[in-house]
Amino acid sequence: MVGMSDTDRAVVLRILDANANRCAEGLRVVEEIARFSMRNAPLTASLKDLRHEVRRGVEALAEGALQHRDSVGDVARGSATASELARGSLAAVARANFARAEEALRVLEEFGKLIDEKESGRFKSLRFALYAIERGYFAEATGAARIPPPPFLYAILDRSVVGSGNVAFAAGALVSAGVGMIQYRAKPAGEAEKRRDIVAILEAARAMYRERIDLHGQGVRLLGVGVSALVRAGSAPGSLFPDPATERARKLTEAQDAVNDKLGEDVITRASLLRRKSREASSLPTVD
């Protein structure tokens, strides 16, 4: 710190101390998610090593910085933005704390130049290492939502072709046949029918996990269903040449959903389902 006053030197050391803590705290938060939620030992170790490297770097660059710490007198001690006070998910916590650590590393790099330009370069290297860890972190966290590696079978389960009572059978058959991804289309179906269909498809997805993925005794941490291109009912543009049969089916489905939503599932159902249930009931063994 050649040519720097004692006052400025104290300020720089205080900034380095504050950002060393800020960086280490952010890394520790992300490390805990990697350890307890993702259960990823290599990722946890990488974050831990980087956290300790930050501590060692600051100790080598700014020995004695601790004596300039003044938490009570910090003018920003009680300040917080609205986004800092709310976190909607573990992913949001991780993103916020990655950013916290990366920003702190940049501060350590810039103010470290006032003491030792060569030594401050360590924080630049650590920052870029953290960028790489962050990318791998979120790739791992969202891996369950990625498209399967090619080649894989992609099936479309279309309700205009598959009847309501056959969704579970069709989804199960597709999984048994080796399908890697199922797209569900149900434009003519009502909300209650869609809910039943999604439950059936989820059961098929669970069967896919049990048959194809070795969990090594662990449970499934995340199983999701994605939907897209949803619009509010009635907001989609109508056809110039409406089909009377399609319109009649839509009105019947809406009426069925309204009754089922008020009185309970399956209060109104298709006659084909009733015949199937009757056959299933008649096949059960009886005792005279």
C-alpha positions in Angstrom: 0.0 0.0 0.0 2.7 2.5 -1.0 1.4 6.1 -0.8 -1.8 5.2 0.9 -2.9 6.9 4.1 -3.6 4.9 7.3 -7.2 5.8 6.9 -7.5 4.5 3.4 -5.5 1.4 4.3 -8.0 0.7 7.1 -10.9 1.1 4.7 -9.4 -1.3 2.2 -8.7 -4.0 4.9 -12.2 -3.6 6.2 -13.6 -4.1 2.7 -11.4 -7.2 2.1 -12.5 -8.7 5.5 -16.2 -8.0 4.8 -16.1 -9.5 1.3 -14.1 -12.6 2.4 -17.0 -13.3 4.9 -19.6 -12.5 2.3 -18.0 -14.9 -0.2 -17.5 -17.7 2.3 -21.1 -17.4 3.6 -22.5 -17.6 0.1 -20.4 -20.6 -0.8 -21.4 -22.3 2.4 -25.1 -21.9 1.6 -24.7 -23.4 -1.8 -22.5 -26.2 -0.4 -25.3 -27.2 2.1 -27.8 -27.6 -0.8 -25.3 -29.7 -2.8 -24.7 -31.8 0.3 -28.1 -32.3 1.8 -30.5 -31.9 -1.2 -28.5 -33.0 -4.2 -26.3 -35.4 -2.2 -23.5 -34.8 -4.6 -20.2 -35.5 -2.8 -17.8 -34.2 -5.6 -19.7 -30.9 -6.0 -19.9 -30.4 -2.2 -16.1 -31.0 -2.0 -15.4 -28.5 -4.8 -17.4 -25.8 -3.1 -15.7 -26.5 0.2 -12.2 -26.4 -1.3 -13.0 -23.1 -3.0 -14.4 -21.6 0.2 -11.2 -22.5 2.1 -9.1 -21.2 -0.8 -10.8 -17.8 -0.5 -10.0 -17.7 3.3 -6.4 -18.6 2.7 -6.1 -15.9 -0.1 -7.4 -13.1 2.1 -5.2 -14.1 5.0 -2.1 -14.0 2.8 -3.1 -10.7 1.2 -4.5 -8.8 4.1 -3.1 -10.0 7.4 -4.6 -8.2 10.3 -7.8 -7.2 8.5 -9.9 -8.6 11.3 -8.9 -5.8 13.6 -10.6 -3.3 11.3 -13.9 -5.1 11.3 -16.8 -2.8 12.5 -20.1 -4.7 12.1 -21.9 -2.5 14.6 -20.9 0.7 12.8 -21.7 -0.6 9.3 -24.1 1.9 7.7 -25.6 -0.9 5.5 -26.1 -3.3 8.4 -29.9 -3.2 8.4 -30.6 -2.6 4.7 -32.1 -5.3 2.5 -34.0 -5.3 -0.8 -37.3 -7.0 -1.3 -35.7 -9.8 -3.3 -33.3 -10.5 -0.4 -36.2 -11.1 2.0 -37.9 -13.7 -0.2 -36.7 -17.0 -1.7 -39.2 -19.2 -3.6 -37.2 -22.4 -3.9 -33.8 -24.1 -3.2 -32.8 -23.1 -6.7 -33.5 -19.4 -5.9 -31.5 -19.7 -2.8 -28.6 -21.2 -4.7 -28.7 -18.6 -7.5 -28.7 -15.7 -5.0 -25.8 -17.1 -3.1 -23.7 -18.0 -6.2 -24.2 -14.3 -7.3 -23.3 -13.2 -3.7 -20.0 -15.2 -3.8 -19.1 -14.1 -7.3 -19.6 -10.4 -6.6 -17.5 -10.7 -3.4 -14.7 -12.3 -5.4 -14.7 -9.4 -7.8 -14.5 -7.0 -4.9 -11.6 -8.9 -3.4 -9.8 -8.9 -6.8 -10.2 -5.1 -7.3 -9.3 -3.9 -3.8 -6.6 -6.6 -3.5 -4.8 -4.8 -6.3 -4.1 -1.9 -3.9 -2.1 -4.3 -1.8 -0.5 -6.8 -4.1 -1.6 -6.9 -7.8 -0.1 -10.4 -8.4 -1.7 -11.9 -5.3 -5.1 -10.4 -6.1 -5.1 -12.4 -9.4 -5.9 -15.4 -7.3 -9.4 -14.1 -6.7 -9.9 -13.7 -10.5 -9.0 -17.4 -11.0 -11.3 -18.4 -8.1 -14.2 -16.4 -9.6 -13.9 -18.1 -13.0 -13.6 -21.5 -11.2 -16.9 -20.6 -9.4 -18.6 -19.7 -12.7 -17.8 -23.2 -14.0 -19.0 -24.8 -10.7 -22.2 -22.9 -11.0 -22.9 -24.1 -14.5 -22.3 -27.7 -13.5 -24.4 -27.2 -10.3 -27.5 -26.2 -12.2 -27.0 -28.8 -14.9 -27.0 -31.4 -12.2 -30.0 -29.8 -10.3 -32.2 -29.8 -13.5 -30.9 -33.0 -15.0 -34.2 -34.8 -14.4 -35.9 -32.4 -16.8 -33.6 -32.8 -19.7 -34.4 -34.7 -22.9 -33.1 -38.3 -22.8 -29.8 -38.9 -24.7 -30.5 -39.9 -28.3 -31.5 -42.2 -29.8 -34.8 -42.5 -27.9 -38.5 -43.1 -28.8 -40.8 -40.1 -28.5 -44.5 -40.9 -28.4 -47.5 -38.6 -28.6 -50.5 -39.7 -26.5 -53.3 -37.8 -28.2 -56.8 -37.8 -26.6 -58.4 -37.4 -30.0 -57.2 -40.9 -30.7 -56.9 -42.5 -27.3 -60.2 -42.6 -25.3 -60.4 -41.5 -21.6 -60.6 -45.1 -20.3 -57.5 -46.2 -22.3 -55.0 -43.6 -21.2 -53.5 -45.7 -18.4 -53.3 -48.7 -20.7 -51.7 -46.7 -23.5 -49.2 -45.0 -21.3 -48.2 -48.3 -19.7 -47.9 -49.9 -23.1 -45.7 -47.1 -24.4 -43.4 -47.4 -21.4 -43.2 -51.2 -21.8 -42.3 -50.7 -25.4 -39.2 -48.6 -24.5 -40.5 -45.1 -25.1 -38.3 -42.5 -23.5 -40.6 -39.5 -23.6 -44.4 -39.1 -23.8 -46.1 -35.9 -25.0 -49.7 -35.6 -23.8 -52.2 -33.8 -26.0 -55.8 -33.3 -24.7 -57.4 -30.3 -26.5 -61.0 -31.9 -26.4 -60.8 -33.1 -22.8 -62.1 -31.3 -19.8 -60.1 -30.4 -16.7 -61.3 -33.4 -14.6 -60.4 -35.8 -17.4 -57.0 -34.2 -17.8 -56.3 -34.6 -14.1 -57.2 -38.3 -14.3 -55.0 -38.7 -17.4 -52.0 -37.0 -15.8 -52.3 -39.3 -12.8 -52.2 -42.3 -15.1 -49.2 -41.0 -17.0 -47.4 -40.3 -13.7 -47.9 -43.9 -12.7 -46.4 -45.0 -16.0 -43.5 -42.6 -15.4 -42.9 -44.1 -12.0 -42.9 -47.6 -13.6 -40.3 -46.3 -16.1 -38.1 -45.2 -13.2 -38.4 -48.5 -11.4 -37.6 -50.5 -14.5 -34.8 -48.5 -16.1 -33.0 -46.5 -13.4 -30.8 -48.1 -10.7 -31.4 -45.9 -7.7 -28.9 -47.8 -5.5 -31.5 -48.0 -2.7 -32.3 -44.2 -2.8 -35.7 -42.8 -3.4 -36.7 -40.7 -6.4 -36.0 -37.0 -5.5 -37.8 -35.3 -8.4 -40.5 -36.5 -10.8 -42.2 -33.9 -12.9 -44.8 -33.4 -15.7 -44.3 -30.5 -18.0 -47.1 -28.7 -19.9 -46.8 -25.9 -22.5 -48.9 -23.7 -24.8 -51.7 -23.4 -22.2 -54.3 -20.7 -22.8 -57.2 -19.5 -20.7 -60.5 -21.2 -21.6 -62.3 -19.2 -24.3 -59.2 -17.1 -25.3 -58.1 -19.2 -28.2 -59.2 -18.1 -31.6 -62.1 -20.0 -33.0 -62.3 -21.8 -36.2 -63.8 -20.2 -39.3 -65.6 -23.5 -40.0 -66.5 -25.0 -36.6 -67.2 -28.7 -36.4 -70.7 -29.3 -34.8 -69.6 -32.6 -33.3 -66.5 -31.1 -31.7 -68.5 -28.2 -30.2 -71.1 -30.7 -28.9 -68.3 -32.8 -27.3 -66.8 -29.7 -25.7 -70.1 -28.6 -24.1 -70.8 -32.1 -22.8 -67.3 -32.2 -21.3 -67.7 -28.8 -19.6 -71.1 -29.9 -18.2 -69.5 -33.2 -16.9 -66.6 -31.3 -15.3 -69.0 -28.8 -13.6 -71.0 -31.6 -12.0 -67.9 -33.7 -11.0 -66.2 -30.6 -9.5 -69.2 -29.9 -7.4 -70.3 -33.4 -6.4 -67.1 -35.4 -6.7 -65.1 -37.4 -9.2 -66.9 -39.9 -11.4 -70.4 -38.8 -10.4 -70.9 -38.5 -14.1 -68.8 -40.8 -16.3 -68.8 -42.5 -19.7 -71.0 -45.5 -20.0 -68.0 -47.5 -21.5 -66.3 -47.0 -18.1 -69.3 -48.3 -16.2 -69.4 -51.4 -18.4 -65.7 -52.0 -17.8 -66.2 -51.6 -14.0 -69.2 -54.0 -14.1 -67.1 -56.6 -15.9 -64.2 -56.1 -13.3 -66.7 -56.5 -10.5 -68.3 -59.6 -11.9 -64.8 -61.2 -12.3 -64.1 -61.0 -8.6 -64.4 -64.3 -6.6 -67.6 -64.6 -4.5 -68.5 -66.7 -1.4 -71.9 -68.4 -1.2 
